[in-house]
Amino acid sequence: MKMPGESRPSSFEAVFAAYAVVATFALGYGHWRLATRQNEQNAKIEQQRQEQQAAVPDRDQIGVVQPTRRSPVTGWNN
């Protein structure tokens, strides 16, 4: 039921409203796609990092000895 003083939106207003809805959807969809792709890349990088870390033995396992440092003043090992 129409109230007195109410009118339908003009064609310009209707087109503008439709454009705003479509643009908002397009921006949201683009952001969702970008976030999804970034999450997939992060998961792939993390998986590669874990695979590389598993392939390289730990320093303690292969017996790497940390070098001793010489004091710049005395020249003796610390």
C-alpha positions in Angstrom: 0.0 0.0 0.0 1.5 3.3 -1.0 1.6 6.2 1.5 1.1 9.7 0.2 4.4 11.3 -0.8 6.1 8.0 -1.6 7.2 7.4 -5.1 9.2 4.8 -7.0 12.9 5.5 -7.4 13.9 7.0 -10.7 15.6 4.9 -13.3 19.0 6.6 -12.4 18.5 5.6 -8.7 17.6 2.1 -9.6 20.6 1.7 -11.9 22.9 3.3 -9.3 21.6 0.9 -6.6 22.1 -2.1 -8.9 25.6 -1.0 -9.7 26.4 -0.6 -6.0 25.2 -4.1 -5.3 27.1 -5.6 -8.2 30.3 -3.7 -7.4 30.1 -4.7 -3.7 29.7 -8.4 -4.7 32.6 -8.2 -7.2 34.9 -6.6 -4.6 34.0 -9.2 -2.0 34.4 -12.1 -4.4 37.8 -10.7 -5.5 38.9 -10.4 -2.0 37.8 -13.9 -1.1 39.6 -15.3 -4.2 42.8 -13.5 -3.3 42.6 -14.6 0.4 42.0 -18.2 -0.7 44.9 -18.2 -3.1 47.2 -16.6 -0.4 46.2 -19.3 2.1 46.9 -22.0 -0.4 50.3 -20.6 -1.1 51.1 -20.2 2.6 50.1 -23.9 3.2 52.3 -25.0 0.3 55.3 -23.0 1.5 54.9 -24.4 5.1 54.7 -27.9 3.7 57.9 -27.4 1.7 59.6 -25.9 4.7 58.6 -28.9 6.8 59.8 -31.3 4.1 63.2 -29.5 3.9 63.6 -29.5 7.6 62.9 -33.2 7.8 65.5 -33.9 5.1 68.3 -31.9 6.8 69.6 -33.6 9.9 69.8 -31.6 13.1 73.2 -30.2 14.1 73.1 -32.3 17.3 72.6 -35.4 15.3 75.6 -34.9 13.0 78.0 -33.7 15.7 78.6 -30.2 14.6 80.7 -28.4 17.2 80.2 -24.7 17.7 83.5 -22.8 17.2 85.0 -21.1 20.2 85.3 -17.4 20.2 88.5 -15.6 20.8 88.5 -12.6 23.0 89.5 -9.4 21.0 91.4 -8.1 24.1 93.3 -11.1 25.4 93.3 -13.4 22.3 92.4 -16.4 24.5 89.4 -18.6 23.8 86.3 -18.0 25.8 
